[in-house]
Amino acid sequence: MIDPIFDEEYEFLEAVGRGQLWGAAICVVLSILSCGLWIGMLFWPHVSH
């Protein structure tokens, strides 16, 4: 039989881990978008002419 407190703690840890995964995914997406914007701003004047 599993201790209910341990079970709750495990669920909490699992939720924290999922939150960190989501945070990492959002950071990656934001960094890719900002890099794309920065590169676009650098190269857009060359492309538009």
mmCIF entry with sequence, helices, sheets and N, C-alpha, C, O atoms, coordinates in Angstrom:
data_MODEL
# 
_entry.id   MODEL 
# 
_entity.id                         1 
_entity.type                       polymer 
_entity.pdbx_number_of_molecules   1 
# 
_entity_poly.entity_id                      1 
_entity_poly.type                           'polypeptide(L)' 
_entity_poly.nstd_linkage                   no 
_entity_poly.nstd_monomer                   no 
_entity_poly.pdbx_seq_one_letter_code       MIDPIFDEEYEFLEAVGRGQLWGAAICVVLSILSCGLWIGMLFWPHVSH 
_entity_poly.pdbx_seq_one_letter_code_can   MIDPIFDEEYEFLEAVGRGQLWGAAICVVLSILSCGLWIGMLFWPHVSH 
_entity_poly.pdbx_strand_id                 A 
# 
loop_
_entity_poly_seq.entity_id 
_entity_poly_seq.num 
_entity_poly_seq.mon_id 
_entity_poly_seq.hetero 
1 1  MET n 
1 2  ILE n 
1 3  ASP n 
1 4  PRO n 
1 5  ILE n 
1 6  PHE n 
1 7  ASP n 
1 8  GLU n 
1 9  GLU n 
1 10 TYR n 
1 11 GLU n 
1 12 PHE n 
1 13 LEU n 
1 14 GLU n 
1 15 ALA n 
1 16 VAL n 
1 17 GLY n 
1 18 ARG n 
1 19 GLY n 
1 20 GLN n 
1 21 LEU n 
1 22 TRP n 
1 23 GLY n 
1 24 ALA n 
1 25 ALA n 
1 26 ILE n 
1 27 CYS n 
1 28 VAL n 
1 29 VAL n 
1 30 LEU n 
1 31 SER n 
1 32 ILE n 
1 33 LEU n 
1 34 SER n 
1 35 CYS n 
1 36 GLY n 
1 37 LEU n 
1 38 TRP n 
1 39 ILE n 
1 40 GLY n 
1 41 MET n 
1 42 LEU n 
1 43 PHE n 
1 44 TRP n 
1 45 PRO n 
1 46 HIS n 
1 47 VAL n 
1 48 SER n 
1 49 HIS n 
# 
_struct_asym.id          A 
_struct_asym.entity_id   1 
# 
_struct_conf.conf_type_id            HELX_P 
_struct_conf.id                      HELX_P1 
_struct_conf.pdbx_PDB_helix_id       AA1 
_struct_conf.beg_label_comp_id       PRO 
_struct_conf.beg_label_asym_id       A 
_struct_conf.beg_label_seq_id        4 
_struct_conf.pdbx_beg_PDB_ins_code   ? 
_struct_conf.end_label_comp_id       SER 
_struct_conf.end_label_asym_id       A 
_struct_conf.end_label_seq_id        48 
_struct_conf.pdbx_end_PDB_ins_code   ? 
_struct_conf.beg_auth_comp_id        PRO 
_struct_conf.beg_auth_asym_id        A 
_struct_conf.beg_auth_seq_id         4 
_struct_conf.end_auth_comp_id        SER 
_struct_conf.end_auth_asym_id        A 
_struct_conf.end_auth_seq_id         48 
_struct_conf.pdbx_PDB_helix_class    1 
_struct_conf.details                 ? 
_struct_conf.pdbx_PDB_helix_length   45 
# 
_struct_conf_type.id          HELX_P 
_struct_conf_type.criteria    ? 
_struct_conf_type.reference   ? 
# 
loop_
_atom_site.group_PDB 
_atom_site.id 
_atom_site.type_symbol 
_atom_site.label_atom_id 
_atom_site.label_alt_id 
_atom_site.label_comp_id 
_atom_site.label_asym_id 
_atom_site.label_entity_id 
_atom_site.label_seq_id 
_atom_site.pdbx_PDB_ins_code 
_atom_site.Cartn_x 
_atom_site.Cartn_y 
_atom_site.Cartn_z 
_atom_site.occupancy 
_atom_site.B_iso_or_equiv 
_atom_site.pdbx_formal_charge 
_atom_site.auth_seq_id 
_atom_site.auth_comp_id 
_atom_site.auth_asym_id 
_atom_site.auth_atom_id 
_atom_site.pdbx_PDB_model_num 
ATOM 1   N N  . MET A 1 1  ? 0.838  -1.204 0.000   1.00 0.00 ? 1  MET A N  1 
ATOM 2   C CA . MET A 1 1  ? 0.000  0.000  0.000   1.00 0.00 ? 1  MET A CA 1 
ATOM 3   C C  . MET A 1 1  ? 0.878  1.261  0.000   1.00 0.00 ? 1  MET A C  1 
ATOM 4   O O  . MET A 1 1  ? 1.813  1.379  0.792   1.00 0.00 ? 1  MET A O  1 
ATOM 5   N N  . ILE A 1 2  ? 0.560  2.197  -0.901  1.00 0.00 ? 2  ILE A N  1 
ATOM 6   C CA . ILE A 1 2  ? 1.354  3.415  -1.031  1.00 0.00 ? 2  ILE A CA 1 
ATOM 7   C C  . ILE A 1 2  ? 0.839  4.463  -0.053  1.00 0.00 ? 2  ILE A C  1 
ATOM 8   O O  . ILE A 1 2  ? -0.368 4.641  0.115   1.00 0.00 ? 2  ILE A O  1 
ATOM 9   N N  . ASP A 1 3  ? 1.778  5.151  0.588   1.00 0.00 ? 3  ASP A N  1 
ATOM 10  C CA . ASP A 1 3  ? 1.419  6.230  1.504   1.00 0.00 ? 3  ASP A CA 1 
ATOM 11  C C  . ASP A 1 3  ? 0.780  7.378  0.713   1.00 0.00 ? 3  ASP A C  1 
ATOM 12  O O  . ASP A 1 3  ? 1.361  7.845  -0.267  1.00 0.00 ? 3  ASP A O  1 
ATOM 13  N N  . PRO A 1 4  ? -0.419 7.842  1.129   1.00 0.00 ? 4  PRO A N  1 
ATOM 14  C CA . PRO A 1 4  ? -1.111 8.902  0.392   1.00 0.00 ? 4  PRO A CA 1 
ATOM 15  C C  . PRO A 1 4  ? -0.290 10.187 0.262   1.00 0.00 ? 4  PRO A C  1 
ATOM 16  O O  . PRO A 1 4  ? -0.352 10.871 -0.759  1.00 0.00 ? 4  PRO A O  1 
ATOM 17  N N  . ILE A 1 5  ? 0.486  10.510 1.317   1.00 0.00 ? 5  ILE A N  1 
ATOM 18  C CA . ILE A 1 5  ? 1.323  11.713 1.280   1.00 0.00 ? 5  ILE A CA 1 
ATOM 19  C C  . ILE A 1 5  ? 2.381  11.563 0.185   1.00 0.00 ? 5  ILE A C  1 
ATOM 20  O O  . ILE A 1 5  ? 2.637  12.499 -0.572  1.00 0.00 ? 5  ILE A O  1 
ATOM 21  N N  . PHE A 1 6  ? 2.990  10.383 0.108   1.00 0.00 ? 6  PHE A N  1 
ATOM 22  C CA . PHE A 1 6  ? 3.996  10.122 -0.920  1.00 0.00 ? 6  PHE A CA 1 
ATOM 23  C C  . PHE A 1 6  ? 3.369  10.222 -2.308  1.00 0.00 ? 6  PHE A C  1 
ATOM 24  O O  . PHE A 1 6  ? 3.978  10.744 -3.242  1.00 0.00 ? 6  PHE A O  1 
ATOM 25  N N  . ASP A 1 7  ? 2.142  9.713  -2.430  1.00 0.00 ? 7  ASP A N  1 
ATOM 26  C CA . ASP A 1 7  ? 1.443  9.727  -3.718  1.00 0.00 ? 7  ASP A CA 1 
ATOM 27  C C  . ASP A 1 7  ? 1.193  11.178 -4.160  1.00 0.00 ? 7  ASP A C  1 
ATOM 28  O O  . ASP A 1 7  ? 1.407  11.524 -5.321  1.00 0.00 ? 7  ASP A O  1 
ATOM 29  N N  . GLU A 1 8  ? 0.743  12.013 -3.228  1.00 0.00 ? 8  GLU A N  1 
ATOM 30  C CA . GLU A 1 8  ? 0.507  13.426 -3.539  1.00 0.00 ? 8  GLU A CA 1 
ATOM 31  C C  . GLU A 1 8  ? 1.810  14.113 -3.929  1.00 0.00 ? 8  GLU A C  1 
ATOM 32  O O  . GLU A 1 8  ? 1.850  14.912 -4.865  1.00 0.00 ? 8  GLU A O  1 
ATOM 33  N N  . GLU A 1 9  ? 2.876  13.788 -3.197  1.00 0.00 ? 9  GLU A N  1 
ATOM 34  C CA . GLU A 1 9  ? 4.180  14.379 -3.473  1.00 0.00 ? 9  GLU A CA 1 
ATOM 35  C C  . GLU A 1 9  ? 4.647  13.986 -4.877  1.00 0.00 ? 9  GLU A C  1 
ATOM 36  O O  . GLU A 1 9  ? 5.192  14.809 -5.612  1.00 0.00 ? 9  GLU A O  1 
ATOM 37  N N  . TYR A 1 10 ? 4.429  12.723 -5.239  1.00 0.00 ? 10 TYR A N  1 
ATOM 38  C CA . TYR A 1 10 ? 4.817  12.241 -6.566  1.00 0.00 ? 10 TYR A CA 1 
ATOM 39  C C  . TYR A 1 10 ? 4.050  12.988 -7.647  1.00 0.00 ? 10 TYR A C  1 
ATOM 40  O O  . TYR A 1 10 ? 4.627  13.389 -8.658  1.00 0.00 ? 10 TYR A O  1 
ATOM 41  N N  . GLU A 1 11 ? 2.752  13.175 -7.436  1.00 0.00 ? 11 GLU A N  1 
ATOM 42  C CA . GLU A 1 11 ? 1.946  13.920 -8.414  1.00 0.00 ? 11 GLU A CA 1 
ATOM 43  C C  . GLU A 1 11 ? 2.439  15.353 -8.541  1.00 0.00 ? 11 GLU A C  1 
ATOM 44  O O  . GLU A 1 11 ? 2.500  15.897 -9.644  1.00 0.00 ? 11 GLU A O  1 
ATOM 45  N N  . PHE A 1 12 ? 2.791  15.968 -7.411  1.00 0.00 ? 12 PHE A N  1 
ATOM 46  C CA . PHE A 1 12 ? 3.320  17.327 -7.419  1.00 0.00 ? 12 PHE A CA 1 
ATOM 47  C C  . PHE A 1 12 ? 4.624  17.388 -8.215  1.00 0.00 ? 12 PHE A C  1 
ATOM 48  O O  . PHE A 1 12 ? 4.813  18.281 -9.041  1.00 0.00 ? 12 PHE A O  1 
ATOM 49  N N  . LEU A 1 13 ? 5.524  16.431 -7.961  1.00 0.00 ? 13 LEU A N  1 
ATOM 50  C CA . LEU A 1 13 ? 6.799  16.393 -8.681  1.00 0.00 ? 13 LEU A CA 1 
ATOM 51  C C  . LEU A 1 13 ? 6.570  16.205 -10.176 1.00 0.00 ? 13 LEU A C  1 
ATOM 52  O O  . LEU A 1 13 ? 7.248  16.813 -11.003 1.00 0.00 ? 13 LEU A O  1 
ATOM 53  N N  . GLU A 1 14 ? 5.598  15.349 -10.510 1.00 0.00 ? 14 GLU A N  1 
ATOM 54  C CA . GLU A 1 14 ? 5.281  15.109 -11.916 1.00 0.00 ? 14 GLU A CA 1 
ATOM 55  C C  . GLU A 1 14 ? 4.776  16.399 -12.572 1.00 0.00 ? 14 GLU A C  1 
ATOM 56  O O  . GLU A 1 14 ? 5.158  16.717 -13.698 1.00 0.00 ? 14 GLU A O  1 
ATOM 57  N N  . ALA A 1 15 ? 3.919  17.136 -11.865 1.00 0.00 ? 15 ALA A N  1 
ATOM 58  C CA . ALA A 1 15 ? 3.388  18.397 -12.378 1.00 0.00 ? 15 ALA A CA 1 
ATOM 59  C C  . ALA A 1 15 ? 4.512  19.418 -12.565 1.00 0.00 ? 15 ALA A C  1 
ATOM 60  O O  . ALA A 1 15 ? 4.537  20.148 -13.556 1.00 0.00 ? 15 ALA A O  1 
ATOM 61  N N  . VAL A 1 16 ? 5.443  19.463 -11.605 1.00 0.00 ? 16 VAL A N  1 
ATOM 62  C CA . VAL A 1 16 ? 6.581  20.385 -11.701 1.00 0.00 ? 16 VAL A CA 1 
ATOM 63  C C  . VAL A 1 16 ? 7.430  20.031 -12.921 1.00 0.00 ? 16 VAL A C  1 
ATOM 64  O O  . VAL A 1 16 ? 7.846  20.909 -13.676 1.00 0.00 ? 16 VAL A O  1 
ATOM 65  N N  . GLY A 1 17 ? 7.680  18.738 -13.103 1.00 0.00 ? 17 GLY A N  1 
ATOM 66  C CA . GLY A 1 17 ? 8.457  18.292 -14.256 1.00 0.00 ? 17 GLY A CA 1 
ATOM 67  C C  . GLY A 1 17 ? 7.780  18.677 -15.563 1.00 0.00 ? 17 GLY A C  1 
ATOM 68  O O  . GLY A 1 17 ? 8.440  19.127 -16.500 1.00 0.00 ? 17 GLY A O  1 
ATOM 69  N N  . ARG A 1 18 ? 6.465  18.501 -15.626 1.00 0.00 ? 18 ARG A N  1 
ATOM 70  C CA . ARG A 1 18 ? 5.716  18.870 -16.828 1.00 0.00 ? 18 ARG A CA 1 
ATOM 71  C C  . ARG A 1 18 ? 5.807  20.382 -17.056 1.00 0.00 ? 18 ARG A C  1 
ATOM 72  O O  . ARG A 1 18 ? 5.969  20.838 -18.188 1.00 0.00 ? 18 ARG A O  1 
ATOM 73  N N  . GLY A 1 19 ? 5.701  21.153 -15.967 1.00 0.00 ? 19 GLY A N  1 
ATOM 74  C CA . GLY A 1 19 ? 5.816  22.612 -16.061 1.00 0.00 ? 19 GLY A CA 1 
ATOM 75  C C  . GLY A 1 19 ? 7.176  23.029 -16.599 1.00 0.00 ? 19 GLY A C  1 
ATOM 76  O O  . GLY A 1 19 ? 7.268  23.948 -17.413 1.00 0.00 ? 19 GLY A O  1 
ATOM 77  N N  . GLN A 1 20 ? 8.246  22.352 -16.143 1.00 0.00 ? 20 GLN A N  1 
ATOM 78  C CA . GLN A 1 20 ? 9.592  22.666 -16.628 1.00 0.00 ? 20 GLN A CA 1 
ATOM 79  C C  . GLN A 1 20 ? 9.715  22.328 -18.110 1.00 0.00 ? 20 GLN A C  1 
ATOM 80  O O  . GLN A 1 20 ? 10.352 23.065 -18.863 1.00 0.00 ? 20 GLN A O  1 
ATOM 81  N N  . LEU A 1 21 ? 9.106  21.209 -18.536 1.00 0.00 ? 21 LEU A N  1 
ATOM 82  C CA . LEU A 1 21 ? 9.127  20.849 -19.954 1.00 0.00 ? 21 LEU A CA 1 
ATOM 83  C C  . LEU A 1 21 ? 8.436  21.917 -20.789 1.00 0.00 ? 21 LEU A C  1 
ATOM 84  O O  . LEU A 1 21 ? 8.959  22.348 -21.817 1.00 0.00 ? 21 LEU A O  1 
ATOM 85  N N  . TRP A 1 22 ? 7.257  22.343 -20.341 1.00 0.00 ? 22 TRP A N  1 
ATOM 86  C CA . TRP A 1 22 ? 6.520  23.396 -21.057 1.00 0.00 ? 22 TRP A CA 1 
ATOM 87  C C  . TRP A 1 22 ? 7.325  24.680 -21.078 1.00 0.00 ? 22 TRP A C  1 
ATOM 88  O O  . TRP A 1 22 ? 7.401  25.349 -22.109 1.00 0.00 ? 22 TRP A O  1 
ATOM 89  N N  . GLY A 1 23 ? 7.931  25.036 -19.945 1.00 0.00 ? 23 GLY A N  1 
ATOM 90  C CA . GLY A 1 23 ? 8.756  26.246 -19.881 1.00 0.00 ? 23 GLY A CA 1 
ATOM 91  C C  . GLY A 1 23 ? 9.915  26.186 -20.862 1.00 0.00 ? 23 GLY A C  1 
ATOM 92  O O  . GLY A 1 23 ? 10.209 27.162 -21.552 1.00 0.00 ? 23 GLY A O  1 
ATOM 93  N N  . ALA A 1 24 ? 10.579 25.019 -20.919 1.00 0.00 ? 24 ALA A N  1 
ATOM 94  C CA . ALA A 1 24 ? 11.701 24.850 -21.845 1.00 0.00 ? 24 ALA A CA 1 
ATOM 95  C C  . ALA A 1 24 ? 11.229 24.961 -23.289 1.00 0.00 ? 24 ALA A C  1 
ATOM 96  O O  . ALA A 1 24 ? 11.877 25.613 -24.108 1.00 0.00 ? 24 ALA A O  1 
ATOM 97  N N  . ALA A 1 25 ? 10.090 24.320 -23.607 1.00 0.00 ? 25 ALA A N  1 
ATOM 98  C CA . ALA A 1 25 ? 9.561  24.370 -24.976 1.00 0.00 ? 25 ALA A CA 1 
ATOM 99  C C  . ALA A 1 25 ? 9.213  25.804 -25.368 1.00 0.00 ? 25 ALA A C  1 
ATOM 100 O O  . ALA A 1 25 ? 9.504  26.230 -26.486 1.00 0.00 ? 25 ALA A O  1 
ATOM 101 N N  . ILE A 1 26 ? 8.594  26.548 -24.456 1.00 0.00 ? 26 ILE A N  1 
ATOM 102 C CA . ILE A 1 26 ? 8.229  27.943 -24.734 1.00 0.00 ? 26 ILE A CA 1 
ATOM 103 C C  . ILE A 1 26 ? 9.491  28.792 -24.921 1.00 0.00 ? 26 ILE A C  1 
ATOM 104 O O  . ILE A 1 26 ? 9.540  29.642 -25.811 1.00 0.00 ? 26 ILE A O  1 
ATOM 105 N N  . CYS A 1 27 ? 10.504 28.566 -24.090 1.00 0.00 ? 27 CYS A N  1 
ATOM 106 C CA . CYS A 1 27 ? 11.761 29.306 -24.235 1.00 0.00 ? 27 CYS A CA 1 
ATOM 107 C C  . CYS A 1 27 ? 12.393 29.045 -25.597 1.00 0.00 ? 27 CYS A C  1 
ATOM 108 O O  . CYS A 1 27 ? 12.859 29.975 -26.256 1.00 0.00 ? 27 CYS A O  1 
ATOM 109 N N  . VAL A 1 28 ? 12.409 27.777 -26.023 1.00 0.00 ? 28 VAL A N  1 
ATOM 110 C CA . VAL A 1 28 ? 12.986 27.425 -27.322 1.00 0.00 ? 28 VAL A CA 1 
ATOM 111 C C  . VAL A 1 28 ? 12.233 28.117 -28.446 1.00 0.00 ? 28 VAL A C  1 
ATOM 112 O O  . VAL A 1 28 ? 12.844 28.700 -29.342 1.00 0.00 ? 28 VAL A O  1 
ATOM 113 N N  . VAL A 1 29 ? 10.897 28.053 -28.401 1.00 0.00 ? 29 VAL A N  1 
ATOM 114 C CA . VAL A 1 29 ? 10.072 28.679 -29.448 1.00 0.00 ? 29 VAL A CA 1 
ATOM 115 C C  . VAL A 1 29 ? 10.313 30.187 -29.475 1.00 0.00 ? 29 VAL A C  1 
ATOM 116 O O  . VAL A 1 29 ? 10.475 30.769 -30.548 1.00 0.00 ? 29 VAL A O  1 
ATOM 117 N N  . LEU A 1 30 ? 10.338 30.822 -28.305 1.00 0.00 ? 30 LEU A N  1 
ATOM 118 C CA . LEU A 1 30 ? 10.551 32.271 -28.246 1.00 0.00 ? 30 LEU A CA 1 
ATOM 119 C C  . LEU A 1 30 ? 11.933 32.635 -28.775 1.00 0.00 ? 30 LEU A C  1 
ATOM 120 O O  . LEU A 1 30 ? 12.066 33.621 -29.501 1.00 0.00 ? 30 LEU A O  1 
ATOM 121 N N  . SER A 1 31 ? 12.953 31.873 -28.434 1.00 0.00 ? 31 SER A N  1 
ATOM 122 C CA . SER A 1 31 ? 14.303 32.185 -28.905 1.00 0.00 ? 31 SER A CA 1 
ATOM 123 C C  . SER A 1 31 ? 14.402 32.017 -30.423 1.00 0.00 ? 31 SER A C  1 
ATOM 124 O O  . SER A 1 31 ? 15.059 32.813 -31.094 1.00 0.00 ? 31 SER A O  1 
ATOM 125 N N  . ILE A 1 32 ? 13.745 30.976 -30.970 1.00 0.00 ? 32 ILE A N  1 
ATOM 126 C CA . ILE A 1 32 ? 13.729 30.778 -32.424 1.00 0.00 ? 32 ILE A CA 1 
ATOM 127 C C  . ILE A 1 32 ? 13.013 31.950 -33.098 1.00 0.00 ? 32 ILE A C  1 
ATOM 128 O O  . ILE A 1 32 ? 13.481 32.466 -34.112 1.00 0.00 ? 32 ILE A O  1 
ATOM 129 N N  . LEU A 1 33 ? 11.877 32.367 -32.531 1.00 0.00 ? 33 LEU A N  1 
ATOM 130 C CA . LEU A 1 33 ? 11.126 33.490 -33.105 1.00 0.00 ? 33 LEU A CA 1 
ATOM 131 C C  . LEU A 1 33 ? 11.944 34.774 -33.051 1.00 0.00 ? 33 LEU A C  1 
ATOM 132 O O  . LEU A 1 33 ? 11.996 35.507 -34.038 1.00 0.00 ? 33 LEU A O  1 
ATOM 133 N N  . SER A 1 34 ? 12.582 35.060 -31.924 1.00 0.00 ? 34 SER A N  1 
ATOM 134 C CA . SER A 1 34 ? 13.362 36.294 -31.808 1.00 0.00 ? 34 SER A CA 1 
ATOM 135 C C  . SER A 1 34 ? 14.577 36.257 -32.727 1.00 0.00 ? 34 SER A C  1 
ATOM 136 O O  . SER A 1 34 ? 14.937 37.277 -33.315 1.00 0.00 ? 34 SER A O  1 
ATOM 137 N N  . CYS A 1 35 ? 15.221 35.081 -32.860 1.00 0.00 ? 35 CYS A N  1 
ATOM 138 C CA . CYS A 1 35 ? 16.324 34.930 -33.813 1.00 0.00 ? 35 CYS A CA 1 
ATOM 139 C C  . CYS A 1 35 ? 15.833 35.180 -35.232 1.00 0.00 ? 35 CYS A C  1 
ATOM 140 O O  . CYS A 1 35 ? 16.491 35.876 -36.005 1.00 0.00 ? 35 CYS A O  1 
ATOM 141 N N  . GLY A 1 36 ? 14.683 34.618 -35.575 1.00 0.00 ? 36 GLY A N  1 
ATOM 142 C CA . GLY A 1 36 ? 14.104 34.808 -36.910 1.00 0.00 ? 36 GLY A CA 1 
ATOM 143 C C  . GLY A 1 36 ? 13.800 36.278 -37.174 1.00 0.00 ? 36 GLY A C  1 
ATOM 144 O O  . GLY A 1 36 ? 14.057 36.781 -38.268 1.00 0.00 ? 36 GLY A O  1 
ATOM 145 N N  . LEU A 1 37 ? 13.250 36.969 -36.170 1.00 0.00 ? 37 LEU A N  1 
ATOM 146 C CA . LEU A 1 37 ? 12.971 38.400 -36.309 1.00 0.00 ? 37 LEU A CA 1 
ATOM 147 C C  . LEU A 1 37 ? 14.255 39.184 -36.519 1.00 0.00 ? 37 LEU A C  1 
ATOM 148 O O  . LEU A 1 37 ? 14.327 40.059 -37.383 1.00 0.00 ? 37 LEU A O  1 
ATOM 149 N N  . TRP A 1 38 ? 15.268 38.864 -35.723 1.00 0.00 ? 38 TRP A N  1 
ATOM 150 C CA . TRP A 1 38 ? 16.550 39.568 -35.787 1.00 0.00 ? 38 TRP A CA 1 
ATOM 151 C C  . TRP A 1 38 ? 17.211 39.359 -37.153 1.00 0.00 ? 38 TRP A C  1 
ATOM 152 O O  . TRP A 1 38 ? 17.686 40.313 -37.769 1.00 0.00 ? 38 TRP A O  1 
ATOM 153 N N  . ILE A 1 39 ? 17.239 38.106 -37.623 1.00 0.00 ? 39 ILE A N  1 
ATOM 154 C CA . ILE A 1 39 ? 17.802 37.790 -38.944 1.00 0.00 ? 39 ILE A CA 1 
ATOM 155 C C  . ILE A 1 39 ? 16.974 38.475 -40.033 1.00 0.00 ? 39 ILE A C  1 
ATOM 156 O O  . ILE A 1 39 ? 17.522 39.029 -40.986 1.00 0.00 ? 39 ILE A O  1 
ATOM 157 N N  . GLY A 1 40 ? 15.648 38.431 -39.880 1.00 0.00 ? 40 GLY A N  1 
ATOM 158 C CA . GLY A 1 40 ? 14.771 39.093 -40.838 1.00 0.00 ? 40 GLY A CA 1 
ATOM 159 C C  . GLY A 1 40 ? 15.033 40.591 -40.923 1.00 0.00 ? 40 GLY A C  1 
ATOM 160 O O  . GLY A 1 40 ? 15.050 41.163 -42.013 1.00 0.00 ? 40 GLY A O  1 
ATOM 161 N N  . MET A 1 41 ? 15.238 41.229 -39.761 1.00 0.00 ? 41 MET A N  1 
ATOM 162 C CA . MET A 1 41 ? 15.524 42.663 -39.738 1.00 0.00 ? 41 MET A CA 1 
ATOM 163 C C  . MET A 1 41 ? 16.874 42.954 -40.382 1.00 0.00 ? 41 MET A C  1 
ATOM 164 O O  . MET A 1 41 ? 17.044 43.990 -41.024 1.00 0.00 ? 41 MET A O  1 
ATOM 165 N N  . LEU A 1 42 ? 17.828 42.053 -40.215 1.00 0.00 ? 42 LEU A N  1 
ATOM 166 C CA . LEU A 1 42 ? 19.145 42.245 -40.835 1.00 0.00 ? 42 LEU A CA 1 
ATOM 167 C C  . LEU A 1 42 ? 19.072 42.103 -42.354 1.00 0.00 ? 42 LEU A C  1 
ATOM 168 O O  . LEU A 1 42 ? 19.665 42.893 -43.088 1.00 0.00 ? 42 LEU A O  1 
ATOM 169 N N  . PHE A 1 43 ? 18.335 41.082 -42.822 1.00 0.00 ? 43 PHE A N  1 
ATOM 170 C CA . PHE A 1 43 ? 18.360 40.763 -44.256 1.00 0.00 ? 43 PHE A CA 1 
ATOM 171 C C  . PHE A 1 43 ? 17.242 41.419 -45.049 1.00 0.00 ? 43 PHE A C  1 
ATOM 172 O O  . PHE A 1 43 ? 17.326 41.504 -46.274 1.00 0.00 ? 43 PHE A O  1 
ATOM 173 N N  . TRP A 1 44 ? 16.179 41.892 -44.363 1.00 0.00 ? 44 TRP A N  1 
ATOM 174 C CA . TRP A 1 44 ? 15.032 42.460 -45.084 1.00 0.00 ? 44 TRP A CA 1 
ATOM 175 C C  . TRP A 1 44 ? 15.411 43.653 -45.969 1.00 0.00 ? 44 TRP A C  1 
ATOM 176 O O  . TRP A 1 44 ? 14.934 43.727 -47.101 1.00 0.00 ? 44 TRP A O  1 
ATOM 177 N N  . PRO A 1 45 ? 16.257 44.601 -45.500 1.00 0.00 ? 45 PRO A N  1 
ATOM 178 C CA . PRO A 1 45 ? 16.636 45.722 -46.370 1.00 0.00 ? 45 PRO A CA 1 
ATOM 179 C C  . PRO A 1 45 ? 17.308 45.254 -47.660 1.00 0.00 ? 45 PRO A C  1 
ATOM 180 O O  . PRO A 1 45 ? 17.108 45.863 -48.711 1.00 0.00 ? 45 PRO A O  1 
ATOM 181 N N  . HIS A 1 46 ? 18.098 44.186 -47.597 1.00 0.00 ? 46 HIS A N  1 
ATOM 182 C CA . HIS A 1 46 ? 18.763 43.663 -48.791 1.00 0.00 ? 46 HIS A CA 1 
ATOM 183 C C  . HIS A 1 46 ? 17.746 43.025 -49.734 1.00 0.00 ? 46 HIS A C  1 
ATOM 184 O O  . HIS A 1 46 ? 17.863 43.131 -50.955 1.00 0.00 ? 46 HIS A O  1 
ATOM 185 N N  . VAL A 1 47 ? 16.743 42.357 -49.147 1.00 0.00 ? 47 VAL A N  1 
ATOM 186 C CA . VAL A 1 47 ? 15.741 41.648 -49.963 1.00 0.00 ? 47 VAL A CA 1 
ATOM 187 C C  . VAL A 1 47 ? 14.770 42.641 -50.601 1.00 0.00 ? 47 VAL A C  1 
ATOM 188 O O  . VAL A 1 47 ? 14.375 42.468 -51.754 1.00 0.00 ? 47 VAL A O  1 
ATOM 189 N N  . SER A 1 48 ? 14.386 43.674 -49.862 1.00 0.00 ? 48 SER A N  1 
ATOM 190 C CA . SER A 1 48 ? 13.332 44.584 -50.324 1.00 0.00 ? 48 SER A CA 1 
ATOM 191 C C  . SER A 1 48 ? 13.803 45.457 -51.487 1.00 0.00 ? 48 SER A C  1 
ATOM 192 O O  . SER A 1 48 ? 12.978 45.910 -52.282 1.00 0.00 ? 48 SER A O  1 
ATOM 193 N N  . HIS A 1 49 ? 15.109 45.703 -51.604 1.00 0.00 ? 49 HIS A N  1 
ATOM 194 C CA . HIS A 1 49 ? 15.612 46.544 -52.701 1.00 0.00 ? 49 HIS A CA 1 
ATOM 195 C C  . HIS A 1 49 ? 15.788 45.749 -53.980 1.00 0.00 ? 49 HIS A C  1 
ATOM 196 O O  . HIS A 1 49 ? 16.202 46.303 -54.998 1.00 0.00 ? 49 HIS A O  1 
# 
